[in-house]
C-alpha cells in the first residue's frame, strides 16, 4: 500500500472506531451484537476452543465455568462439532457448573447434571473426574460443607479461565437473585417467584418447580479471569439494558459485571433491542439517516410527546435532540407527511388483496390497483394448534370472508400443553360414548384404564405414555378443527403436521431434522400458495415458535426456484407472546368490534387452554385476553399518531424486511 492509501485506511478506521465509541457510550460492559444467535454462539465456541488448544499446547488445564439454559446450547453444539470434525480434545478441560436446583436428582428430567451430559459431556472426551456440578441430591444439612468444598475445588484448579453466563428476567446470573451481595459465594438460595414462573414449563407447572437452588455466588463469578454473558431473543432485552447501561445494583446481579476488568456481553440483535444504540441511536450523536431510522425516530418523538405525527414542529424535533434530522430532511412538515403517509399505507382491510370490482370503501384503498391474482391460495402456519386464531384470528376471518382458499397447517401437536385431568375426562367420555351407542368397547376400556392408572401414579415432569400423548394430541386436534371451522375454514383445509422435533413428551425438544423440513416443503408444493403467514413470536419461552419458523424459512429457500414462488408473499405475525412495534409493521389489518368478538369465539374453542394454560409463560392472562389487549393497544397507538381510530389492529411484517434477524 502507498502512504496515501495507508493514511486513508487509518482515517477510515479512526472514523469507524469513533462511531462505535459514540454508539456504545452508555454501555458500561463491553458488548458485541451479532446479527444472528448462531454467529454469536460460534464466536464464543471458537474463543473457548482456542483457549483449550493453547492450554493443551502448554501442558496445562483449561478451567471452564459453564451455564445451562437455552442460550449456551448452541455453544455446546459447536464445541461438539469441533470435537467430532476438527479433533478438538477436551481431555485437558476442567469444568464447574454455575448451579443446580435443590432438591434435584442427577437423573431427573430437569436436572442441570442431566442437561450438561446430554448437550456436551456425553459427546466429547472430557475426563468425568474433571466435571463438577453442584449436587442437588444431598441432605440439606450437608449443603453448607458441599458449597465450601465447591469453592475449594475451583481454587485448587487454579481458578476459572472463562466463565459462561446466561441471564434471567430478574437479572440473575447463576441463581443469584435480586439482593445477592457483590462478594457472595457458592450457597443455597431461595428462588425468586419470577424465576420459578419462568421455569414452570420445564416442570409441567409452577407448583412443581423447586423453591431453592445451589448456585455459585456473584463473588465466585467475578473471580473468573474472563466472563462472557450470552443472551438471545427479545424477551431478555429490557433486563439486559438495565444490566449494561444502568447502575450497579444488587437488584440486577448481572450489573456487577460492570466491575469486572474482562467481562463481555454477547447478544443477537433482538436481545440488544432495548440498548440505546438500537432503541434511540439518534440520542447518542449524529446519524446517517435512512428511511427506516427516520420512520422509527418520528414515531418515537410523537409517542414521547403524545402528539399526532402531523402536529410535530421543528421545535419538537430540535428540543428532542433531532436537529440533524430536521437539518438534513426537514422542515418538520415534510418529514411528518412522509412518515404519516407511510403509516397510512400499512392499513388495509384486504389482507389478501382487492378484487377488481371493489369500491373505495376501505381505509382509503381506492387508490390502490386491484390485485392481479384474486382469490388467492393462502397457507397459515400455526406452530401450536391455537396460534392461528390467537395471533391473527381477525385476519384469518377476513381472508375466508373475502373468498380466498385458506389452509391452516398446525406444525406441532401441542400435546404437552394439555392438563392430565383433561386427558382423563376425554378418555372417560370415549368409553361412555361407546357404551351409550352399543359400540364394542373392550379396547376402549383397556385404554381408559391404562390412562387412569398411569396418570394416578405419574410423577411431576414424568414423560406421558404413548397412549396419554395420543389422547392429548386428539384433544388439541378436535379443538383446532372446531376453531378453524368457526372461522369458515373447511375441514379438509386443516392440516396437522405433527413435526417430529416436538414429539419428545417433554418441553426440551429434539433438533430440527430433515423429516421436519420435508413436511413443510411437501405442504408448500401441494398448495402452491400465493400468501404464506408464519409465526414470528421469537420470545416464545419454549422455543417452539423459533424452531417452527426456521423450518419454514428453510423450506421456502429450498423451493425458491419453483414457479409459484414468483407470486408468493410471506407475512410474519405475532401475538401470543409479543407484538410488533408500530414502526416495524408493514401491514395493519383493522378489526371491527364484531370481528374481535368472532376472533374471541374461535379462541374459546380451544377449551383445554381456556381459564388456565399449562404453560402460560410470563404473562398470566389468558391467551384471548393477551391477544385483545395487544390488538387494541396497536390500534390505540395508530389513533394517537393521528391515523384512523379502530377497535383493534393485527400487525404483520414482510419476511424480507426482517429476514436478516430471524
Order of alpha helices (4+ residues) and beta strands (2+ residues): alpha-beta-alpha-beta-alpha-beta-beta-alpha-beta-alpha-beta-beta-alpha-beta-alpha-beta-alpha-beta-alpha-alpha-alpha-alpha-alpha-beta-alpha-beta-alpha-alpha-alpha-beta-alpha-beta-alpha-beta-beta-alpha-alpha-beta-alpha
